[in-house]
């Protein structure tokens, strides 16, 4: 079952309202995405923790509705 890019973005924005989110469908199948998330909430956090925050925002959809997500996170400069 595919997951629309807009839904991924909405889930991330709900958890990180200040985030600048860019979603790209890598394979055109709705299952393989790349996401870039920039949020002040990431400031001072290691990358692993930043990714955990984004995965938590997806509310368990990783591995089910969403098969693969290449993730890049950072705090604004």
N, C-alpha and C positions, 0 to 999 in steps of 0.2 A: 504494500500500500504506500503510495507516494505522499509526500508532505509538501504543501505549497511553500514557496520561499516567503511569502507574506506572513504565513503563520509562524515560521521560525523567527522572523524579524519581530513580530508582535510579542511573542513569548519573551524574547531577549529584552525588548523595550519595557515590558511590564516589570521585569526584575531590575533593570538598569535604565530608568527613565531618561537620564542624561546621555545615554550612549548614542554614538554615531555608528550605525550598523549597515554593512554592505554584504549582501548575499549574492552568490553566483552559483547557478546550477551548472555543475561541471560536465555532466554527461547528458543533460536534456531529459533525464528520466525521473526527476523529482525525488531521487534517492541519494544523490551524491552532490554535496554542496561544499562551497568554501565560504567562510564567513570572516569578516574583519570587524572587530568590535573595539571601539575606543571609548573608554569611560573613566571619569575621575575616580570612580570607585576602585579602580585597579592600582591607583597610585601607591607605591611602596610595597605592593604584593608581588611575590614570586609568580612567574608565568604559570606554574602548575595550579596555584590557587586561583588565578584569573580564569583559567580554563574550567576549573571546578565550579566557579560561580556561573559561567555560561551554561555548562551542562546541567546544573541544578535548575536553571531557568527553563530548560527544555522539558522539565517535569517527566522524566523517564521515557521520553520518546526516542532517545538514542538507541539504536539497535532494533527498534521496532518499526515505527512509521518512518523514522529517519535512519537510513542505513549508514551513511558516512558524512562526516563534517570535518573538513580541514579548517582549523581554527587559528586565527591570528588575533592576539589581544594586546592592547597597550593603553597606557594613560595618555591623555593629551599633553602636548609639550608646552 
